[in-house]
Amino acid sequence: MTVRIAIIGAGHMGRVHAQNLRQDERVQIVAIGDIVPASAELAAAEYQCQACTSLDEIFAQKPDAVYVTTPNALHLEPVLAALERGIHVFSEKPMATDLGEARQILETVERTGLIYQIGFNRRFAPVYKFAKDRIAQGFAPLSANVKMNRGELLNPPWVGNTALTGGFLYESTIHLLDMIRWLMGEVVEVYCRAEANVYKELDDFSAILTFESGHHAVFSSCAHSSWAFPFERIELYGEHSSIVTEEMEKVTYSPGLSQQIITYDCFQLSAAEKWGYVEEDRLFVDALMGEGFPPVSALDGYRAVELAEAMYRSARSDKPVRLPLEA
């Protein structure tokens, strides 16, 4: 059986996924679409498929599934259009940049019963899988310190356009909002402070997250930190133990006092493996083939949007915000 896949959005992430899918013998890439004809044609020539400039042209190629790799704020229309036509969906993060839109997608996935996977690739990055495995083996995180920074909002130019990004938290930051849920459980309260220091949008965030367990984490995100390594980092603290990540490059595990410290270095892995893209695409195709379920669900996508929205609401009101939120 061959799965027919179309890609909506011929930018960087569309090409990342196309490269992985091209190497999967179970997949035929049938179309790549973009509103910029030259971008669609260039990508389609590279991956030997149909170039499209509209959703109707994409759907005319009769795909079994689509990848939605358009800018953050432009996910709703193609996702719903595909689902309503019985087409499975892989959507890049975020699910949406509005809680109401995220709820629409979640309800449509639940109603149609179709496969929907959200692109939280960090879950498949070896450093974060290592941390998750240690937790499964008994490491109990009691608190955490998390940062997700970006060097600037200048390049590419659209990353500073909130009409496309939905706001800074919906860019890379949302990856670690999902990650801290994955590692420490559901968040029940957020207290966030934020400022617009360099750009016209809120670009500095500091938050305390409280989990169902009663434990807490400190979370910070800055949009103008320069590209000083590591721009993302998670420190999990257990009983006289810790797990510390440094981007997707390295993770260090200290299992206890007077015990050997373990360092797991991923430096030599390919970028697609190191960042989890290879595995997330393979697992999506597995689900399409009936070999398992999407590993990152529509509900996961919704919860991440909800957490980002809670941070914005708290920052604007200067008050703690309880979760779950009303859409």
C-alpha positions in Angstrom: 0.0 0.0 0.0 1.2 3.5 -0.9 0.0 6.6 1.0 -0.6 9.7 -1.2 0.5 12.8 0.6 0.3 16.5 -0.3 2.1 19.4 1.4 0.4 22.7 1.9 3.2 25.3 2.3 6.5 25.2 0.4 8.6 27.0 3.0 11.3 25.6 5.2 9.2 23.2 7.2 7.4 21.9 4.2 10.7 21.0 2.7 12.0 19.4 5.9 9.0 17.0 5.9 9.1 16.4 2.1 12.8 15.3 2.5 11.8 12.8 5.1 8.8 11.5 3.3 10.7 11.1 0.0 12.9 8.5 1.8 9.9 6.5 3.0 9.0 3.8 0.4 5.4 3.7 1.7 4.8 7.4 0.6 4.1 9.1 -2.7 4.3 12.9 -2.5 1.6 13.9 -5.0 1.5 17.7 -4.7 3.1 20.7 -3.0 1.1 23.9 -2.8 2.0 27.5 -2.0 0.3 30.8 -2.7 3.6 31.9 -4.3 3.6 30.1 -7.6 7.4 30.2 -8.0 7.8 28.5 -4.5 5.3 25.8 -5.4 7.0 25.1 -8.7 10.5 25.0 -7.3 9.6 22.6 -4.6 7.4 20.4 -6.9 10.2 20.1 -9.4 12.6 19.0 -6.6 10.2 16.3 -5.3 8.7 15.4 -8.7 5.1 16.1 -7.9 2.3 18.5 -8.9 2.7 22.2 -8.1 -0.5 23.8 -6.8 -1.5 27.4 -5.7 -4.9 26.7 -4.2 -6.5 24.2 -1.9 -8.8 23.0 -4.7 -5.8 22.1 -6.8 -4.3 20.2 -3.9 -7.5 18.2 -3.2 -7.8 17.5 -6.9 -4.7 15.3 -6.6 -6.7 13.0 -4.3 -4.3 12.9 -1.3 -4.9 10.5 1.5 -3.2 13.0 3.9 -1.9 16.5 3.9 0.9 18.2 5.7 -0.1 21.8 6.7 3.1 23.8 6.9 1.7 27.3 6.4 2.5 30.2 8.8 1.1 29.8 12.4 -2.0 31.9 12.0 -3.0 30.2 8.7 -3.7 26.7 9.8 -7.4 26.7 10.4 -8.7 26.9 6.8 -6.6 24.1 5.3 -6.9 21.8 8.3 -10.7 22.0 8.4 -11.0 21.8 4.6 -9.0 18.6 4.6 -10.8 17.0 7.5 -14.2 17.8 6.0 -13.1 16.0 2.8 -12.1 12.9 4.8 -8.4 13.6 4.4 -6.0 12.9 7.3 -3.8 15.8 8.6 -0.4 16.4 9.9 -0.3 20.1 11.1 2.8 21.9 12.0 2.6 23.7 15.4 0.7 25.5 16.7 -2.7 23.9 16.2 -4.0 27.5 15.9 -3.2 30.9 17.4 -6.7 31.4 18.8 -8.4 29.2 21.4 -11.7 29.2 19.6 -10.0 28.1 16.4 -8.1 25.4 18.2 -11.4 24.2 19.7 -12.9 24.0 16.2 -10.1 21.8 15.0 -10.3 19.6 18.1 -14.1 19.1 17.7 -13.7 18.4 14.0 -11.1 15.8 14.6 -13.2 14.1 17.3 -16.3 14.2 15.0 -14.7 12.9 11.9 -12.4 10.3 13.6 -9.6 11.1 11.2 -5.9 10.9 12.0 -4.5 14.3 13.1 -1.0 14.8 14.4 0.5 18.0 15.6 4.2 18.8 14.9 5.7 18.9 18.3 9.0 17.4 17.1 10.8 17.9 20.4 9.0 14.8 21.8 11.0 12.7 19.3 14.4 14.4 19.8 16.7 12.0 21.5 17.6 14.4 24.4 14.0 14.8 25.4 13.2 11.1 24.9 16.1 10.4 27.3 14.5 12.6 29.9 11.1 11.0 29.4 12.6 7.5 29.7 14.3 8.4 33.0 11.0 9.6 34.3 9.4 6.3 33.2 12.2 4.5 35.1 11.6 6.3 38.3 13.1 9.8 38.2 10.4 12.0 39.7 10.7 15.7 38.8 9.7 17.9 41.7 10.4 21.3 40.1 11.9 22.6 36.9 13.6 25.6 35.3 12.8 26.0 31.6 13.9 28.6 29.0 13.1 29.0 25.4 14.8 32.0 23.8 15.1 33.4 20.3 17.9 35.5 19.1 15.8 38.0 17.2 12.5 38.7 15.4 14.2 40.1 12.3 15.0 37.1 10.0 13.0 35.8 8.3 11.0 39.0 8.3 7.6 37.3 8.9 8.6 36.2 12.4 8.0 39.7 13.7 4.5 39.9 12.1 1.9 38.9 14.7 -0.7 38.6 12.0 1.2 35.5 10.8 2.8 34.2 14.0 0.0 34.9 16.4 2.5 36.3 18.8 5.9 35.3 20.1 4.7 32.5 22.3 3.3 30.7 19.3 6.6 30.5 17.7 9.3 28.2 19.1 8.2 28.8 22.7 5.1 26.7 22.3 7.3 23.6 21.8 8.6 23.8 25.3 5.1 24.6 26.7 4.1 21.2 25.2 7.3 19.7 26.5 6.8 20.7 30.1 3.3 19.3 30.0 4.7 16.0 28.6 7.4 15.8 31.3 5.5 17.1 34.4 1.8 16.7 33.7 -1.1 19.1 33.2 -0.7 22.8 34.2 -3.5 24.0 36.5 -2.4 27.6 37.1 -0.2 30.2 35.4 1.2 33.4 36.7 3.1 35.3 34.0 4.8 38.7 33.7 5.7 40.1 30.3 7.1 43.2 28.6 7.5 44.6 25.1 11.2 45.6 25.5 12.7 45.5 21.9 9.7 44.9 19.6 6.2 46.1 19.4 4.8 42.9 20.8 5.4 41.2 24.1 8.9 39.8 23.8 10.0 39.0 27.4 8.1 36.4 29.5 8.6 35.0 33.0 6.1 32.6 34.4 5.4 30.2 37.3 3.5 27.1 36.2 1.7 25.0 38.8 0.9 21.4 37.9 -1.9 19.0 39.0 0.7 17.3 41.2 1.1 20.5 43.2 4.7 20.9 41.9 5.8 24.0 40.0 8.2 25.2 37.3 9.8 28.5 36.4 9.4 29.2 32.6 11.1 32.1 30.7 11.2 33.1 27.1 13.0 36.0 25.4 12.7 37.1 21.8 15.9 39.1 21.6 18.6 37.2 23.5 21.1 36.8 20.5 21.8 33.2 19.4 23.9 32.4 22.4 24.0 28.6 23.0 21.9 27.0 24.4 18.8 29.0 23.4 16.6 26.3 24.8 17.2 24.4 28.0 15.2 22.3 30.6 16.4 21.6 34.1 14.4 19.0 36.0 15.1 18.6 39.7 14.3 15.4 41.6 15.4 14.2 45.0 19.1 14.9 45.0 19.0 14.3 41.3 18.6 16.3 38.1 18.2 16.1 34.3 19.6 19.0 32.2 19.2 19.4 28.5 21.1 21.7 26.2 19.0 22.3 23.0 18.9 19.1 21.0 22.6 18.5 21.4 23.2 17.0 24.9 21.5 15.9 28.1 23.1 15.3 31.4 21.6 13.0 34.1 22.8 13.2 37.8 21.0 10.2 39.4 21.9 11.0 43.0 24.5 12.1 45.5 28.0 10.5 45.0 26.8 8.7 41.9 28.2 8.8 38.4 26.8 11.5 36.2 25.7 10.4 32.7 26.0 12.6 29.6 24.2 11.7 26.4 25.7 13.6 23.4 23.8 13.8 20.1 26.2 16.0 18.3 27.0 13.6 15.5 23.4 12.8 14.6 21.9 14.4 11.5 19.8 17.5 12.1 16.6 15.7 11.1 17.2 12.9 13.6 18.5 15.2 16.3 15.5 17.4 16.2 13.0 14.5 16.0 11.7 15.2 12.5 12.5 11.7 11.1 10.7 9.9 13.8 7.6 12.1 13.9 7.1 11.7 10.1 7.6 7.9 10.3 5.1 7.6 13.1 2.5 9.6 11.2 2.9 7.3 8.2 2.7 4.3 10.5 -0.7 5.7 11.8 -1.9 6.2 8.2 -1.0 2.5 7.5 -3.0 1.4 10.5 0.1 0.6 12.5 -0.6 2.6 15.7 -2.0 6.0 16.7 -0.8 9.5 16.2 1.7 10.1 19.0 0.9 13.7 19.5 -2.9 14.2 19.5 -5.3 17.0 18.7 -5.9 17.3 22.5 -2.1 17.8 23.0 -2.3 20.6 20.3 -5.2 22.2 22.1 -3.6 22.1 25.5 -0.5 23.8 24.2 -2.6 26.7 22.7 -4.5 26.9 25.9 -1.3 27.2 27.9 0.0 30.0 25.6 -3.3 31.8 25.9 -3.2 31.5 29.7 0.2 33.1 29.7 -1.0 36.0 27.6 -4.1 36.5 29.8 -2.1 36.4 33.0 0.5 38.9 31.6 -2.2 41.3 30.5 -4.1 41.1 33.8 -1.1 40.7 36.1 -3.1 38.0 37.9 -2.8 34.2 38.1 -5.0 32.3 35.5 -6.5 28.9 36.2 -6.7 26.2 33.6 -8.6 24.8 31.8 -9.8 28.0 30.0 -13.1 28.8 28.5 -12.8 29.1 24.7 
